[in-house]
Amino acid sequence: MMRMVPIPLADGSTALGVEVLLPKTTLLAVTTDKGYIMCGALDVALLNDRLKDRGIIAGRAVGVKTLEELMQAPLESVTGTAEALGITVGMKGADALLLMV
């Protein structure tokens, strides 16, 4: 099953939350027009290395089980392009999304 929900951000804009229920795991992502944050399934090293030319703005939080947890969790890793926007490891997902709108 898949669920998509609007996620209001502190600046009044809205992101899109996506939850995909898979056997024994749930994929979580919250996206804006510029970038996204995602659960531990995101391979930031792949984005930074093999897909570097795409300039993907993304962050990864681990140990989250809901979209709400993803928004409040500190980011464990971020892409180089996200860092260039001021998004840092340890930043809450919700704060990172504000830099992606």
Summary of the structure (lengths in Angstrom):
residues: 101
radius of gyration: 12.5
end to end distance: 27.7
largest distance: 35.9
contacts: 308
relative contact order: 0.21
helix: 26%
strand: 35%
